[in-house]
Amino acid sequence: MNDTVKAVIFDLDGTLLDTIDDLADSVNAALEICQYPAKSVSQIRTYVGNGIRKLIERSLEGGMENPDFEKVFQTFREHYKTNCQNKTKPYDGIMDLLRFLKAEGKKLAIVSNKADFAVKKLNQAYFPEFDMIAIGEREGVERKPAPDMVVQALQELGVSKGEAVYIGDSEVDIATASNAGLPCISVLWGFRSKALLEDHGAKRFARTPEDVRLLL
């Protein structure tokens, strides 16, 4: 492993955790309660990555112009608060990768466009042994692909951008890493295809968490 790498910053959805089924269930619960047609899991998979407001905007007919947008958004938010762990689970090999990184003395962080309350809740539920910093979307901090959350993570970890690597599964993550000045590893088990990632400039790919270890 490269000794200059002192910290690894991860995206959450599609990278560490397979969250798509719980997200889809909460989106469709909100749509049903507000009397709008449901979306398929495959559709919702393409909607995630830019925060929960954007997720609802893409899922709801008329998006933010729909007069029921705020009602659907708040219904989703409340449903997801209590249902974000029903089907969510770490991807195969992730726990072994994190244990290896911790044993190597690497500092770890999560930076996600998911709501901050959910990021912290899921971090505590699935990764308490790793002392990971967890930063999600909240007021006052611009969401990815802006570098703000990554910069905050680096400050909290006490490392420079030259000592960190960013790992994610989407085009948003590629842009985030670039904007923050970090090298990026794009994982292929998440919510985007390799072709799409290549179209957005991805250069380093990991098919499995073991590949991440080798690339580092």
C-alpha positions as a LaTeX table, in Angstrom:
\begin{tabular}{lrrr}
\hline
Residue & $x$ (\AA) & $y$ (\AA) & $z$ (\AA) \\
\hline
Met1 & 0.00 & 0.00 & 0.00 \\
Asn2 & 1.17 & 3.53 & $-0.82$ \\
Asp3 & 2.55 & 4.99 & 2.41 \\
Thr4 & 1.72 & 8.53 & 1.27 \\
Val5 & $-1.98$ & 7.68 & 1.53 \\
Lys6 & $-2.98$ & 8.51 & 5.09 \\
Ala7 & $-6.75$ & 8.80 & 4.60 \\
Val8 & $-9.47$ & 7.29 & 2.46 \\
Ile9 & $-12.72$ & 9.19 & 1.87 \\
Phe10 & $-15.71$ & 7.14 & 0.73 \\
Asp11 & $-19.04$ & 7.93 & $-0.85$ \\
Leu12 & $-21.83$ & 6.04 & 0.93 \\
Asp13 & $-24.73$ & 4.95 & $-1.32$ \\
Gly14 & $-23.53$ & 2.60 & $-4.03$ \\
Thr15 & $-20.01$ & 2.50 & $-2.58$ \\
Leu16 & $-20.09$ & 1.28 & 1.02 \\
Leu17 & $-23.77$ & 0.45 & 1.38 \\
Asp18 & $-26.37$ & $-1.01$ & $-0.97$ \\
Thr19 & $-29.18$ & 1.38 & $-0.05$ \\
Ile20 & $-31.26$ & 1.29 & $-3.21$ \\
Asp21 & $-34.13$ & $-0.89$ & $-1.96$ \\
Asp22 & $-34.77$ & 1.23 & 1.13 \\
Leu23 & $-34.54$ & 4.42 & $-0.91$ \\
Ala24 & $-36.97$ & 3.03 & $-3.48$ \\
Asp25 & $-39.39$ & 1.87 & $-0.79$ \\
Ser26 & $-39.43$ & 5.31 & 0.84 \\
Val27 & $-39.77$ & 7.16 & $-2.48$ \\
Asn28 & $-42.68$ & 4.96 & $-3.51$ \\
Ala29 & $-44.30$ & 5.19 & $-0.08$ \\
Ala30 & $-44.25$ & 8.98 & $-0.37$ \\
Leu31 & $-45.56$ & 8.91 & $-3.93$ \\
Glu32 & $-48.36$ & 6.50 & $-3.00$ \\
Ile33 & $-49.41$ & 8.51 & 0.07 \\
Cys34 & $-49.56$ & 11.63 & $-2.09$ \\
Gln35 & $-51.36$ & 9.74 & $-4.89$ \\
Tyr36 & $-48.66$ & 9.69 & $-7.55$ \\
Pro37 & $-47.47$ & 6.68 & $-9.58$ \\
Ala38 & $-44.62$ & 4.56 & $-8.25$ \\
Lys39 & $-41.20$ & 4.30 & $-9.87$ \\
Ser40 & $-39.20$ & 1.14 & $-10.50$ \\
Val41 & $-36.01$ & 0.39 & $-8.59$ \\
Ser42 & $-34.06$ & 0.67 & $-11.84$ \\
Gln43 & $-35.47$ & 4.15 & $-12.42$ \\
Ile44 & $-34.70$ & 5.28 & $-8.89$ \\
Arg45 & $-31.16$ & 3.93 & $-9.23$ \\
Thr46 & $-30.54$ & 6.55 & $-11.93$ \\
Tyr47 & $-32.02$ & 9.33 & $-9.78$ \\
Val48 & $-29.71$ & 9.06 & $-6.76$ \\
Gly49 & $-26.42$ & 10.83 & $-6.22$ \\
Asn50 & $-27.35$ & 14.50 & $-5.93$ \\
Gly51 & $-29.16$ & 14.55 & $-2.59$ \\
Ile52 & $-32.69$ & 13.68 & $-1.50$ \\
Arg53 & $-34.37$ & 16.82 & $-2.83$ \\
Lys54 & $-33.03$ & 16.03 & $-6.28$ \\
Leu55 & $-34.12$ & 12.40 & $-5.82$ \\
Ile56 & $-37.71$ & 13.51 & $-5.20$ \\
Glu57 & $-37.55$ & 16.11 & $-7.97$ \\
Arg58 & $-36.61$ & 13.37 & $-10.43$ \\
Ser59 & $-39.18$ & 10.91 & $-9.05$ \\
Leu60 & $-42.21$ & 13.22 & $-8.99$ \\
Glu61 & $-44.16$ & 14.28 & $-12.06$ \\
Gly62 & $-43.36$ & 17.93 & $-12.70$ \\
Gly63 & $-40.45$ & 17.91 & $-10.26$ \\
Met64 & $-40.13$ & 21.00 & $-8.07$ \\
Glu65 & $-42.82$ & 22.74 & $-10.13$ \\
Asn66 & $-45.36$ & 20.24 & $-8.80$ \\
Pro67 & $-47.43$ & 21.98 & $-6.08$ \\
Asp68 & $-47.16$ & 18.82 & $-3.96$ \\
Phe69 & $-43.36$ & 18.72 & $-4.12$ \\
Glu70 & $-42.74$ & 19.76 & $-0.50$ \\
Lys71 & $-45.43$ & 17.38 & 0.77 \\
Val72 & $-43.89$ & 14.46 & $-1.11$ \\
Phe73 & $-40.38$ & 15.45 & $-0.02$ \\
Gln74 & $-41.28$ & 15.69 & 3.67 \\
Thr75 & $-43.27$ & 12.44 & 3.50 \\
Phe76 & $-40.24$ & 10.71 & 1.99 \\
Arg77 & $-37.93$ & 12.21 & 4.60 \\
Glu78 & $-40.06$ & 11.04 & 7.53 \\
His79 & $-40.53$ & 7.57 & 6.04 \\
Tyr80 & $-36.83$ & 7.14 & 5.34 \\
Lys81 & $-35.85$ & 8.23 & 8.86 \\
Thr82 & $-37.50$ & 5.13 & 10.29 \\
Asn83 & $-36.97$ & 2.75 & 7.35 \\
Cys84 & $-33.40$ & 3.37 & 6.19 \\
Gln85 & $-32.09$ & 0.10 & 7.64 \\
Asn86 & $-34.75$ & $-2.38$ & 6.54 \\
Lys87 & $-32.90$ & $-3.78$ & 3.52 \\
Thr88 & $-29.67$ & $-1.74$ & 3.44 \\
Lys89 & $-26.44$ & $-3.70$ & 3.86 \\
Pro90 & $-22.71$ & $-3.31$ & 3.20 \\
Tyr91 & $-21.57$ & $-4.64$ & $-0.16$ \\
Asp92 & $-19.70$ & $-7.95$ & $-0.06$ \\
Gly93 & $-16.08$ & $-7.37$ & 0.91 \\
Ile94 & $-16.54$ & $-3.86$ & 2.27 \\
Met95 & $-16.14$ & $-4.78$ & 5.93 \\
Asp96 & $-12.93$ & $-6.68$ & 5.15 \\
Leu97 & $-11.60$ & $-3.68$ & 3.22 \\
Leu98 & $-12.37$ & $-1.28$ & 6.06 \\
Arg99 & $-10.78$ & $-3.58$ & 8.62 \\
Phe100 & $-7.67$ & $-3.82$ & 6.49 \\
Leu101 & $-7.44$ & $-0.04$ & 6.12 \\
Lys102 & $-7.92$ & 0.47 & 9.84 \\
Ala103 & $-5.23$ & $-2.11$ & 10.61 \\
Glu104 & $-2.91$ & $-0.21$ & 8.26 \\
Gly105 & $-3.52$ & 2.95 & 10.28 \\
Lys106 & $-5.51$ & 4.78 & 7.60 \\
Lys107 & $-7.99$ & 7.45 & 8.63 \\
Leu108 & $-11.49$ & 6.97 & 7.20 \\
Ala109 & $-14.38$ & 9.24 & 6.31 \\
Ile110 & $-17.76$ & 9.19 & 4.58 \\
Val111 & $-18.87$ & 12.14 & 2.44 \\
Ser112 & $-22.37$ & 11.81 & 1.02 \\
Asn113 & $-25.14$ & 13.87 & $-0.57$ \\
Lys114 & $-27.58$ & 11.85 & 1.54 \\
Ala115 & $-29.15$ & 13.88 & 4.36 \\
Asp116 & $-26.72$ & 14.36 & 7.24 \\
Phe117 & $-29.02$ & 12.68 & 9.77 \\
Ala118 & $-29.18$ & 9.53 & 7.64 \\
Val119 & $-25.43$ & 9.46 & 6.95 \\
Lys120 & $-24.63$ & 9.64 & 10.65 \\
Lys121 & $-27.33$ & 7.08 & 11.54 \\
Leu122 & $-26.11$ & 4.57 & 8.96 \\
Asn123 & $-22.46$ & 5.12 & 9.88 \\
Gln124 & $-23.24$ & 4.38 & 13.52 \\
Ala125 & $-25.38$ & 1.37 & 12.62 \\
Tyr126 & $-22.97$ & $-0.34$ & 10.21 \\
Phe127 & $-19.47$ & 1.02 & 10.82 \\
Pro128 & $-19.05$ & 1.88 & 14.53 \\
Glu129 & $-15.78$ & $-0.05$ & 14.82 \\
Phe130 & $-13.96$ & 2.17 & 12.32 \\
Asp131 & $-14.27$ & 5.64 & 13.93 \\
Met132 & $-15.25$ & 7.09 & 10.57 \\
Ile133 & $-16.04$ & 10.75 & 10.18 \\
Ala134 & $-19.46$ & 11.01 & 8.52 \\
Ile135 & $-20.59$ & 14.13 & 6.67 \\
Gly136 & $-23.89$ & 14.46 & 4.82 \\
Glu137 & $-25.95$ & 17.16 & 3.15 \\
Arg138 & $-27.06$ & 19.97 & 5.43 \\
Glu139 & $-27.65$ & 23.71 & 5.33 \\
Gly140 & $-24.53$ & 25.83 & 5.02 \\
Val141 & $-22.41$ & 23.21 & 3.26 \\
Glu142 & $-22.64$ & 22.91 & $-0.51$ \\
Arg143 & $-23.26$ & 19.37 & $-1.64$ \\
Lys144 & $-21.12$ & 17.34 & $-4.01$ \\
Pro145 & $-19.70$ & 17.83 & $-6.60$ \\
Ala146 & $-18.63$ & 20.97 & $-4.74$ \\
Pro147 & $-15.51$ & 20.13 & $-2.70$ \\
Asp148 & $-16.83$ & 21.61 & 0.56 \\
Met149 & $-17.64$ & 18.36 & 2.37 \\
Val150 & $-14.37$ & 16.76 & 1.27 \\
Val151 & $-12.44$ & 19.81 & 2.50 \\
Gln152 & $-14.25$ & 19.55 & 5.83 \\
Ala153 & $-13.43$ & 15.84 & 6.07 \\
Leu154 & $-9.75$ & 16.50 & 5.37 \\
Gln155 & $-9.69$ & 19.14 & 8.10 \\
Glu156 & $-11.35$ & 16.83 & 10.62 \\
Leu157 & $-9.00$ & 13.99 & 9.68 \\
Gly158 & $-5.99$ & 16.26 & 9.94 \\
Val159 & $-4.55$ & 15.37 & 6.52 \\
Ser160 & $-3.80$ & 17.27 & 3.33 \\
Lys161 & $-5.38$ & 16.56 & $-0.04$ \\
Gly162 & $-2.07$ & 15.07 & $-1.15$ \\
Glu163 & $-2.44$ & 12.40 & 1.54 \\
Ala164 & $-5.98$ & 11.26 & 0.68 \\
Val165 & $-7.85$ & 9.21 & $-1.91$ \\
Tyr166 & $-11.53$ & 9.50 & $-2.79$ \\
Ile167 & $-13.65$ & 6.43 & $-3.62$ \\
Gly168 & $-17.13$ & 6.53 & $-5.16$ \\
Asp169 & $-19.49$ & 4.97 & $-7.67$ \\
Ser170 & $-20.88$ & 7.87 & $-9.70$ \\
Glu171 & $-20.13$ & 10.75 & $-12.04$ \\
Val172 & $-20.81$ & 13.06 & $-9.09$ \\
Asp173 & $-17.96$ & 11.40 & $-7.22$ \\
Ile174 & $-15.55$ & 11.79 & $-10.13$ \\
Ala175 & $-16.30$ & 15.51 & $-10.27$ \\
Thr176 & $-16.12$ & 15.84 & $-6.49$ \\
Ala177 & $-12.66$ & 14.28 & $-6.34$ \\
Ser178 & $-11.48$ & 16.49 & $-9.20$ \\
Asn179 & $-12.84$ & 19.64 & $-7.59$ \\
Ala180 & $-11.20$ & 18.73 & $-4.28$ \\
Gly181 & $-7.87$ & 17.83 & $-5.91$ \\
Leu182 & $-7.94$ & 14.17 & $-4.88$ \\
Pro183 & $-7.28$ & 11.05 & $-6.95$ \\
Cys184 & $-10.45$ & 9.02 & $-7.50$ \\
Ile185 & $-11.14$ & 5.29 & $-7.61$ \\
Ser186 & $-14.48$ & 4.48 & $-9.29$ \\
Val187 & $-16.18$ & 1.31 & $-8.06$ \\
Leu188 & $-18.23$ & $-0.81$ & $-10.43$ \\
Trp189 & $-20.58$ & $-2.53$ & $-7.99$ \\
Gly190 & $-22.67$ & 0.60 & $-7.38$ \\
Phe191 & $-25.39$ & 2.55 & $-9.18$ \\
Arg192 & $-23.61$ & 3.50 & $-12.43$ \\
Ser193 & $-22.17$ & 1.62 & $-15.42$ \\
Lys194 & $-18.51$ & 1.60 & $-16.38$ \\
Ala195 & $-19.37$ & 3.21 & $-19.72$ \\
Leu196 & $-21.06$ & 6.15 & $-18.01$ \\
Leu197 & $-18.15$ & 6.56 & $-15.60$ \\
Glu198 & $-15.67$ & 6.49 & $-18.48$ \\
Asp199 & $-17.73$ & 9.14 & $-20.27$ \\
His200 & $-17.24$ & 11.33 & $-17.19$ \\
Gly201 & $-13.49$ & 10.86 & $-17.07$ \\
Ala202 & $-12.99$ & 7.90 & $-14.73$ \\
Lys203 & $-9.50$ & 6.41 & $-14.99$ \\
Arg204 & $-9.16$ & 3.95 & $-12.10$ \\
Phe205 & $-11.73$ & 1.20 & $-11.62$ \\
Ala206 & $-12.40$ & $-1.37$ & $-8.91$ \\
Arg207 & $-14.66$ & $-4.33$ & $-9.63$ \\
Thr208 & $-14.41$ & $-5.59$ & $-6.04$ \\
Pro209 & $-13.34$ & $-4.12$ & $-2.69$ \\
Glu210 & $-10.19$ & $-6.24$ & $-2.98$ \\
Asp211 & $-9.35$ & $-4.26$ & $-6.13$ \\
Val212 & $-9.50$ & $-1.07$ & $-4.04$ \\
Arg213 & $-6.91$ & $-2.51$ & $-1.70$ \\
Leu214 & $-4.63$ & $-3.37$ & $-4.64$ \\
Leu215 & $-5.06$ & 0.07 & $-6.22$ \\
Leu216 & $-4.17$ & 1.80 & $-2.96$ \\
\hline
\end{tabular}
